[in-house]
């Protein structure tokens, strides 16, 4: 893609459109941090729309660590609500 391969660029554009559709379904707050992980993240990040590029932050952990942190926050809030 970086060398101007039109098929590779088309594929990346389609994938980024799918990523953005998924992010749109999450209804992220305007100040929500967004981290891309994995080997393709450096190819996706510059192709994201301005809205999502503004949210990009470097990851603080790997995907599993992030999932655990999200679960802790979710269930901690749920536990407080059921008391």
Order of alpha helices (4+ residues) and beta strands (2+ residues): alpha-alpha-alpha-alpha
